């Protein structure tokens, strides 16, 4: 779990790390290595990793060319990749990363209580979710709609923010032999302590690890 930032730094990073640590301890399903040390992401460590999670990362993280190759090779060869919230506001100067995560952040037009529609409940991250739920969040819009390239799991109910259009909020996709999951929620610490969000992340980790 990487929470390094080179741009905006979210106050919820501490809550995110605590939630994943608690989830690892309570489930016994995985062990967690949470770090902000970019050098820890390399071919050697990834060889002993099932899932790489960019949680609330931001900006142009100073990965070397070898590290970038290692990340892409890890996922292409069957590793799992998760991204949360500002993971799409990360590494704009690395085109392949944008292809990996599925979209690039453009803006956050709505920070408020709104309704999220669970569009696909066949995925392990959403299988226990209701058809829709309300949450206080910073809702993202992306530079282009990822829908043609991904399996959309959640989308914003635009009527709940007085808008129109299609705004996917969580999705999954394949990347080579690997599995990629992204969830745009997570701006506030309250999201990371929300059982509904925790269930999604737990299911996504299992899915991305091929479990």
C-alpha positions as CSV (number, residue, x, y, z in Angstrom):
1,X,0.0,0.0,0.0
2,X,1.6,3.2,-1.2
3,X,0.4,6.5,0.2
4,X,3.2,8.8,-1.1
5,X,2.2,12.2,-2.4
6,X,3.9,14.8,-4.6
7,X,0.8,16.9,-4.9
8,X,-2.2,17.4,-2.7
9,X,-2.0,15.4,0.5
10,X,-5.3,14.1,1.9
11,X,-6.0,14.2,5.6
12,X,-7.6,10.8,5.3
13,X,-4.3,9.0,4.6
14,X,-3.9,8.1,8.2
15,X,-7.4,6.6,8.3
16,X,-6.8,4.7,5.1
17,X,-3.6,3.1,6.5
18,X,-5.4,2.3,9.8
19,X,-8.3,0.7,8.0
20,X,-6.1,-1.5,5.8
21,X,-4.1,-2.5,8.8
22,X,-7.2,-3.4,10.8
23,X,-8.7,-5.3,7.8
24,X,-5.5,-7.3,7.4
25,X,-5.4,-8.2,11.1
26,X,-9.1,-9.1,11.4
27,X,-9.4,-11.0,8.2
28,X,-6.2,-12.9,8.3
29,X,-6.5,-13.0,4.5
30,X,-3.4,-10.9,3.7
31,X,-0.4,-9.1,5.2
32,X,0.0,-5.4,4.7
33,X,3.2,-3.5,3.9
34,X,2.1,0.2,4.0
35,X,4.8,2.7,2.9
36,X,5.6,6.1,1.6
37,X,9.1,5.1,0.5
38,X,9.0,5.0,-3.3
39,X,12.2,2.8,-3.4
40,X,10.1,0.0,-1.8
41,X,8.3,-0.4,-5.1
42,X,10.6,-2.4,-7.2
43,X,10.9,-5.7,-9.1
44,X,12.3,-7.5,-6.0
45,X,9.5,-6.5,-3.6
46,X,6.8,-6.9,-6.3
47,X,7.9,-10.5,-6.8
48,X,6.6,-11.2,-3.3
49,X,3.5,-9.1,-3.7
50,X,0.0,-10.1,-4.8
51,X,-1.6,-6.6,-4.9
52,X,-0.1,-3.1,-5.3
53,X,-2.5,-0.4,-3.9
54,X,-2.0,3.3,-4.7
55,X,-4.2,4.8,-2.0
56,X,-4.6,8.6,-2.1
57,X,-1.3,9.1,-4.0
58,X,-0.9,12.3,-6.0
59,X,1.4,14.2,-8.3
60,X,4.5,13.2,-10.2
61,X,5.9,10.5,-8.0
62,X,9.7,10.2,-8.7
63,X,9.8,6.6,-9.9
64,X,12.8,5.6,-12.0
65,X,12.3,4.0,-15.4
66,X,13.2,0.7,-13.9
67,X,10.5,1.1,-11.3
68,X,7.9,2.0,-13.9
69,X,8.8,-1.0,-15.9
70,X,8.6,-3.2,-12.8
71,X,5.1,-1.9,-12.0
72,X,3.8,-2.5,-15.5
73,X,5.4,-5.9,-15.7
74,X,4.0,-6.9,-12.3
75,X,0.4,-6.2,-13.4
76,X,0.8,-7.5,-17.0
77,X,2.1,-10.8,-15.7
78,X,-0.8,-11.4,-13.3
79,X,-0.4,-9.0,-10.4
80,X,-3.3,-7.0,-8.9
81,X,-3.5,-3.2,-8.8
82,X,-5.8,-1.1,-6.7
83,X,-6.3,2.7,-6.8
84,X,-8.3,4.8,-4.5
85,X,-9.5,8.4,-4.9
86,X,-6.5,10.6,-6.0
87,X,-4.7,7.6,-7.6
88,X,-6.1,9.1,-10.8
89,X,-4.5,12.4,-9.9
90,X,-1.1,10.8,-10.0
91,X,1.7,10.4,-12.6
92,X,0.2,12.5,-15.5
93,X,3.6,12.5,-17.2
94,X,3.6,8.7,-17.4
95,X,1.0,7.7,-20.2
96,X,1.1,4.0,-19.4
97,X,0.0,4.7,-15.8
98,X,-3.1,6.4,-17.1
99,X,-3.9,3.3,-19.2
100,X,-3.3,1.1,-16.2
101,X,-5.6,2.9,-13.8
102,X,-8.3,3.6,-16.4
103,X,-8.8,7.4,-16.3
104,X,-7.3,10.8,-15.4
105,X,-8.8,13.1,-12.8
106,X,-10.2,16.4,-14.2
107,X,-12.1,18.1,-11.4
108,X,-14.3,17.5,-8.3
109,X,-17.5,19.5,-9.0
110,X,-19.4,18.2,-6.0
111,X,-18.3,17.8,-2.4
112,X,-21.5,17.0,-0.6
113,X,-23.9,14.2,0.4
114,X,-25.0,12.4,-2.7
115,X,-26.3,9.1,-3.9
116,X,-24.1,6.4,-5.5
117,X,-25.7,3.8,-7.8
118,X,-24.3,0.3,-7.6
119,X,-24.4,-0.5,-11.3
120,X,-22.9,-4.0,-11.2
121,X,-23.3,-6.3,-8.2
122,X,-21.7,-9.3,-9.8
123,X,-18.2,-8.2,-8.8
124,X,-16.8,-9.3,-5.4
125,X,-16.3,-5.6,-4.4
126,X,-20.0,-4.9,-4.8
127,X,-21.8,-8.2,-4.2
128,X,-22.9,-7.3,-0.7
129,X,-23.9,-3.7,-1.6
130,X,-27.4,-2.3,-1.9
131,X,-28.6,-1.0,-5.2
132,X,-27.7,2.5,-4.1
133,X,-26.3,4.3,-1.1
134,X,-25.8,7.9,0.2
135,X,-22.5,9.2,1.3
136,X,-20.7,12.5,1.9
137,X,-17.8,12.6,-0.5
138,X,-15.8,14.6,-3.0
139,X,-17.0,13.3,-6.3
140,X,-14.7,13.2,-9.2
141,X,-15.1,13.9,-12.9
142,X,-12.5,12.5,-15.3
143,X,-10.9,13.9,-18.4
144,X,-12.7,11.3,-20.4
145,X,-15.3,8.8,-19.6
146,X,-13.7,5.4,-18.8
147,X,-16.8,3.4,-19.5
148,X,-15.8,2.1,-22.9
149,X,-12.6,0.6,-21.4
150,X,-13.7,-0.8,-18.1
151,X,-16.4,-2.7,-16.2
152,X,-18.2,0.1,-14.3
153,X,-19.3,-0.9,-10.8
154,X,-20.4,2.4,-9.2
155,X,-21.7,5.7,-10.8
156,X,-22.9,8.9,-9.4
157,X,-26.7,9.5,-9.3
158,X,-26.4,12.8,-11.0
159,X,-30.0,13.8,-10.0
160,X,-28.8,13.8,-6.4
161,X,-26.3,16.7,-7.2
162,X,-28.6,18.5,-9.6
163,X,-26.6,17.5,-12.7
164,X,-26.8,15.2,-15.7
165,X,-24.4,12.9,-17.5
166,X,-22.5,9.7,-16.8
167,X,-19.9,9.8,-14.0
168,X,-18.4,6.3,-13.2
169,X,-17.0,6.2,-9.7
170,X,-15.6,2.7,-9.4
171,X,-14.5,0.1,-12.0
172,X,-12.5,-3.0,-12.7
173,X,-10.6,-4.0,-15.8
174,X,-7.9,-6.4,-17.1
175,X,-4.4,-5.3,-17.8
176,X,-2.5,-8.1,-19.5
177,X,-3.0,-11.1,-17.2
178,X,-3.5,-8.8,-14.3
179,X,-6.5,-7.3,-12.6
180,X,-7.1,-3.6,-11.9
181,X,-9.7,-2.0,-9.6
182,X,-10.2,1.7,-9.0
183,X,-12.6,3.5,-6.6
184,X,-12.9,7.3,-6.7
185,X,-14.3,7.5,-3.1
186,X,-12.0,8.1,-0.1
187,X,-11.6,11.8,0.2
188,X,-12.8,11.9,3.8
189,X,-11.6,9.8,6.8
190,X,-15.3,9.0,7.3
191,X,-15.3,7.1,4.0
192,X,-12.5,4.8,5.2
193,X,-14.3,4.1,8.4
194,X,-17.6,3.4,6.6
195,X,-18.3,-0.4,6.6
196,X,-19.8,-0.2,3.1
197,X,-16.5,1.2,1.7
198,X,-14.5,-1.3,3.7
199,X,-16.5,-4.1,2.2
200,X,-15.7,-2.9,-1.3
201,X,-12.0,-2.6,-0.7
202,X,-11.9,-6.0,1.0
203,X,-13.7,-7.6,-2.0
204,X,-11.5,-5.8,-4.4
205,X,-8.3,-7.0,-2.8
206,X,-9.5,-10.6,-2.9
207,X,-10.5,-10.2,-6.6
208,X,-7.3,-8.4,-7.6
209,X,-5.2,-11.2,-5.9
210,X,-7.1,-13.8,-7.8
211,X,-8.6,-15.3,-4.6
